Amino acid sequence: MMTLTIGRKRNNRSAAQGFTLIEMILVMGLLTIIALISAPSLSRFFRGNEMLDEARQFLALTRYARAQAVSTGVPMLMWIDSPRQEYGLRPQPGYELETDENIGFELPDDIEFELYPINTDKDGMNYFVFDAEGGIDAQNVKLLHFQRSNEKNEDGIIIVQSLLRPEFEIVDEDDADLSYYIQ
C-alpha cells in the first residue's frame, strides 16, 4: 500500500525565519524616500479636493434651496457675502417657515470666490431667489469662481447657472463660453 505525505516537508532551515535588522532598515529607508517624493503631490491633491468639496457644498445648497422652495411653497433666498466669504440660505423676507431654515457657511481662509454679475442689495450682499415653482430669479448671480486666495493664477472651479435648467453646475473653464456670464 502506498501513502501520500500531506503537509510541508521540513528542510534544514530553522522554522523561525524572519527579516534581519539590515533588511528592515533598508525597507524603512525606501519607504521614507517614497513618502518624501510623493508628499508634495499628495498635498496638492488634497488641497484641490478641499476646493472641489466647497464648490460641491455650494451646489448642494442650491439644490436644497430649490427643493425647499417647491416643497414648502416659500421662496428661498440664497445669499452670498463676498467680503466676508460666507453664503447661506433663508426664507425670502416676508415669508416664514415652521422650522428655522437659516443656514450659513463660511469658506476656509485660503479659498475665496468671485461673483458675476455683481448685483448687491442695500446690505452689500448678492443673492438669488428660488421661487415656489422652482425657478430662479433672473437678476441673480450667474457665475461663481472658487479659487485659492494666495494663488490668483490658478484656474480654480467655476459654477454657472445652467442655460437649460433652473439650477447651477460646475463647468470646465476651457470648454465653456463664459462670455455670457461675464458682462
Secondary structure as the mmCIF struct_conf table of DSSP 4:
data_model
#
loop_
_struct_conf.conf_type_id
_struct_conf.id
_struct_conf.beg_label_comp_id
_struct_conf.beg_label_asym_id
_struct_conf.beg_label_seq_id
_struct_conf.end_label_comp_id
_struct_conf.end_label_asym_id
_struct_conf.end_label_seq_id
BEND BEND1 GLY A 7 GLY A 7
HELX_LH_PP_P HELX_LH_PP_P1 ARG A 8 ARG A 10
BEND BEND2 ASN A 12 ARG A 13
BEND BEND3 ALA A 15 ALA A 15
HELX_RH_AL_P HELX_RH_AL_P1 LEU A 21 THR A 72
BEND BEND4 GLY A 73 GLY A 73
STRN STRN1 MET A 76 ASP A 81
TURN_TY1_P TURN_TY1_P1 SER A 82 GLN A 85
STRN STRN2 GLU A 86 PRO A 91
HELX_LH_PP_P HELX_LH_PP_P2 GLN A 92 GLN A 92
TURN_TY1_P TURN_TY1_P2 PRO A 93 GLY A 94
BEND BEND5 GLU A 98 THR A 99
STRN STRN3 ILE A 103 GLU A 106
TURN_TY1_P TURN_TY1_P3 ASP A 109 ASP A 110
STRN STRN4 ILE A 111 TYR A 116
BEND BEND6 PRO A 117 PRO A 117
TURN_TY1_P TURN_TY1_P4 LYS A 122 ASP A 123
BEND BEND7 GLY A 124 GLY A 124
STRN STRN5 ASN A 126 PHE A 130
TURN_TY1_P TURN_TY1_P5 ALA A 132 GLU A 133
BEND BEND8 GLY A 134 GLY A 134
STRN STRN6 ILE A 136 ILE A 136
TURN_TY1_P TURN_TY1_P6 ALA A 138 GLN A 139
BEND BEND9 ASN A 140 ASN A 140
STRN STRN7 LEU A 143 ARG A 148
TURN_TY1_P TURN_TY1_P7 SER A 149 ASN A 150
TURN_TY1_P TURN_TY1_P8 LYS A 152 ASN A 153
BEND BEND10 GLU A 154 GLU A 154
STRN STRN8 ILE A 157 GLN A 161
BEND BEND11 LEU A 163 GLU A 167
STRN STRN9 PHE A 168 VAL A 171
TURN_TY1_P TURN_TY1_P9 GLU A 173 ASP A 175
BEND BEND12 ALA A 176 ALA A 176
HELX_RH_3T_P HELX_RH_3T_P1 LEU A 178 TYR A 180
TURN_TY1_P TURN_TY1_P10 TYR A 181 TYR A 181
#
